[in-house]
Amino acid sequence: MSEIRELALRCRDASRAVAALHTEDRYAMLRAMADALVADAPAILAANAQDLDAARDKGVGAAMLDRLRLDDARLAGVADALREVAALPDPVGRVTRRETRPNGIVVERVRTPLGVVAMIYEARPNVTADAAALCLKAGNGVILRGGSEAIRSNQAIARALHRALEAAGVPAAALTIVEDLRRETMVELLQLTDIVDLAIPRGGEGLIRFVAEHARVPVIKHYKGVCHLYVHADADQALALRLLVDGKVSRPSACNALETLLVHADAAEEFLPRAAHALRAHGVELRGDAAARGIVPDMGEATVDDYDAEYLDLVIAVRVVDSLETALDHIHRHGSDHTEVIATPDPAVAEAFVQALRSAVVMVNASSRFSDGGELGLGAEIGISTTRLHAYGPMGLEALTVERFVVRGEGQTRNIHD
């Protein structure tokens, strides 16, 4: 038996112990996990510093370094997120629908854990804690295969969390860290159809495609975020400017950061100079089409590739459009079904925008940065699904369970009658 198969089997066995815990016991376990992160902060931050040094030596870019970096505030935020998840209503065992059939049987739809979730991700050590908390709260086991850039950070976080699991009487294997980071091992993990119930890749486009192409288990993709802000002709320009700066600048390495600005021609003459001034004050590079450059002449030239790009950096593509329909056509051709934003006071225009798009999250007069499980009331998220399966958009606890049927009767039979 291969090592990865043995690890997965242990995780599956341990997941049954998690599913058997009472709600209050899982709540206490997650609170203890959060406390363990705080207690182990010096060791975790020291491990993270080693990862950062190694990443810099390899020439890793600024966006990846930002995703990799932990500090006291970020680690405290991760612990707070675990406490928020702990306090959320338990989805396991919840009856979502109940009806009595004409023959007297009672049919219930009841939420139950998925089983074993494999999380494949890159340089985000916070995912180690977030994914563990969400999967365990939902009664699952979790196999975490992070990237080599964050291996020391992930190991240090897992050591802290394992203590809390063991104190709750749950085998540490319920939270399994894969330390063999060879691609062959990842491929084998993704083909364990008899053990792994769901794989969730979270990272760059190359990782997502690799997982989708090699997996035999079901996959929910956290695909790239090519997020747009469309400023309609009648937009409140001060409001639109706030959405633009917050969406692009507050954390450009996040998948919910804005990557493209679309401005209606009737608003562009006034809005684009203000937008360029505000963005450049934060070091943002603008790349625009001919119409945008006609208004802001020192703007760089945008190519088709720019409109397809997830920069994850202080760069934004700009285009002037002549109608809502043109804006929607642009989004359909270049978007990634992640998050789209419109700035308009007109409810009819806003509704047309919402109904025309199939993106996982659509914002009306609100920042793209709210496209986040915590901000949308889910607690910490395990990812933002851009795959239309049982979950779409930010994935929280409920997305880590499925509905099954429980039928209660009093001896009814279908074909045999007294």
Salt bridges, closest charged atoms under 4 A:
GLU6 OE2 - ARG10 NH2 2.52
ASP13 OD1 - ARG16 NH1 3.17
ASP35 OD1 - ARG83 NH2 3.23
ASP40 OD2 - ARG163 NH1 2.82
ASP51 OD1 - ARG152 NH1 2.92
ASP53 OD1 - ARG56 NH1 3.11
ASP66 OD1 - ARG69 NH1 3.81
ASP66 OD1 - ARG74 NH2 2.80
ASP66 OD2 - ARG251 NE 3.38
ASP80 OD1 - ARG83 NH1 3.00
ASP90 OD2 - ARG26 NH2 2.37
GLU99 OE2 - ARG97 NH2 3.68
GLU108 OE2 - ARG98 NE 2.97
GLU108 OE1 - ARG408 NE 3.18
ASP180 OD2 - ARG182 NH2 2.81
ASP194 OD2 - ARG5 NH2 2.48
GLU205 OE2 - ARG209 NH2 3.10
GLU205 OE1 - LYS224 NZ 3.50
GLU259 OE1 - LYS248 NZ 2.91
ASP266 OD2 - HIS264 ND1 3.87
GLU270 OE2 - ARG274 NH1 3.88
GLU285 OE2 - ARG287 NE 2.87
ASP298 OD1 - ARG280 NH1 3.10
ASP306 OD1 - ARG287 NH1 2.82
ASP308 OD1 - HIS334 ND1 2.68
ASP329 OD2 - ARG333 NE 3.01
ASP337 OD2 - ARG358 NE 3.47
ASP337 OD2 - ARG388 NH2 3.09
GLU340 OE1 - HIS228 ND1 2.87
GLU381 OE2 - ARG202 NH2 3.87
GLU398 OE1 - ARG94 NH2 2.43
GLU398 OE2 - ARG111 NH2 3.73
